[in-house]
């Protein structure tokens, strides 16, 4: 019997793709043209965490949420407490459904600040005006504590038997003890500033003892965030004596604090009011000694205040960061990992491990409450949009929030109208090309522009065309008329398509004497690769004589000297050309004289399949031998002849046919705020591979080169291939050793080695084992 064990999506062939941040979350999504003919589709890929929703109900304006059990030793959660601006509701499990239940001794007429299970089979509720202790099973009231008259509770934290509340006017911190069905005030201390958030160390999470990772016999502390002083105070329990004041080094106050135990150790996390997360390694100490905070890290998560909530997923502890860009903090052996959650704004979250919803999360947004399971931490999610026709090129316009997709459709039934005018008859079996306009949120088709008979779209670009003080935002499409008897097309068009209210409008068109293989924006103009030449087109606003169009494209400059100018990229006034056979060449566009000047070229004969700009001086290309290579301007050469040569500075055998490079990243690059993220390029291949190329600092490159050499001696390739042989640049014309590239796949295999081999390699490199593991794990965050 044959059984399907797993299904993996094939993206191939990736003909074209673009990298977009559709949800403005600082994390790229890849939208690629995949498949062919009737199996063609768009694939939307996002790296992050998905939520498998089980239930949802419209409940707007939830301000807080907590899951409750029948006791600290109970296996499953049985109720959810929801708080709103002026009331509190209880939803209890009835079989497999959540129903509103009697709140019992809980105060339902006030906003709840905190509600949690305590030791001793009790539940604690903290409101602005009182602290209430009720029986966990029956919700019968047991004890109540009120602040002094005229004062109210602003924030609270509770765990085990300890309850810490912050009072306002004047600011004061009070420690209560919940034991034997009573609430007893144990200690209090004055605060110079009002508290914004609280957290207790050594958390039990409502269970019978501390979780793994916290050491017994060490002092317990309460962390206090303040509204008007940018410090976190650490006070010892039960004396509430100040042990340490840790400056946050900013001008934004903390809104949420959390002590959490991960694999590597204990952490104090601070969710800030501006959407940043600050983390410290927390080192507890013996009673009377101040605890230590070290390894401060600050990362941006969103733009709104961050609320921190711990939860368990597949036996491991994680932290949910509720904000306008929800994230999850998890731990590896050597560092904290942060992954985006594929949700929109989340105001609050609570773990909800009910019998009917095991290991689930309850998530509250602005309008609804939902319950779902979390996917595997940090994986690639692929969504398919079926087109049922062959997608060839794609571009995204941020202004109109649309995609332009160039497709080819094979007509199956009878004649029909096609083309810019209705008079073109199309016979059955003929291929017809379209420009499909899709909404970038719903991916619904909003409009179609059909090309003329025998006309095929070869390139598309979203850009802003400028002339003088006027400009036009549009999609520019390059086409070719395919005639069977012609070895190369001799005619094509460049179309300027405006988008308004989800509809396509033809703004201008220009006839081209050949196929328009590639388009690039050039300082408000368009640079086009047309057969064996480069042409620069300028936008002219206003109707041309005898035309009803909004403007015109005028060719202002032509440059010859190529075999086929298949790929054109620009950077400032520089034009980089990838030729069918003549590798890469660099040119300068002189706007004042409308001339294109030759600067330099690579004199090797490489058949280019993809091209992009790495930086001002370096360019990367892929060629038909499944290799990558980089070339650089030789600006410091002493002679003109040498300066006219692009030096090959990197060669690498990839083993994949690359169709496209795009600048961007699939991950939210979270680093220290004083460290710039590494620039990355993505590439797509015929086999469906999405790969990442990162530009490394020289010091890191040299270090990784040594690590790569050491790993090659310990890790053997499939079939006995030596790593140096497999990665050697090899095509029909030359063979040479790999240079200028580091094999990231090999570097990451270091983490799969046993500890003995890892320590041996670390010793060979003269670096601490833990530091080496940390540096390698940092690189895994690039994808």
Helices and strands as residue ranges (DSSP letters): E 16-20, E 29-34, G 37-39, E 41-48, E 51-58, E 64-68, E 79-83, E 88-94, E 97-101, E 112-118, E 122-127, E 131-135, E 141-145, E 153-159, E 162-167, E 172-179, E 182-190, E 195-200, E 221-226, E 231-236, E 241-247, E 254-261, E 266-272, E 276-283, E 292-300, E 307-313, E 316-322, E 327-331, E 336-340, E 348-352, E 360-364, E 368-374, E 379-386, E 390-397, E 402-410, E 417-418, E 424-425, E 431-439, E 445-450, E 455-467, E 470-481, E 492-500, E 503-512, E 516-522, E 525-530, E 533-541, E 551-559, E 565-571, E 574-579, E 584-590, E 595-601, E 608-613, E 618-623, E 627-633, H 640-643, E 646-653, E 658-663, E 680-685, E 690-694, H 698-714, G 718-720, H 723-726, E 729-730, E 735-736, H 744-748, G 749-752, H 755-765, H 769-780
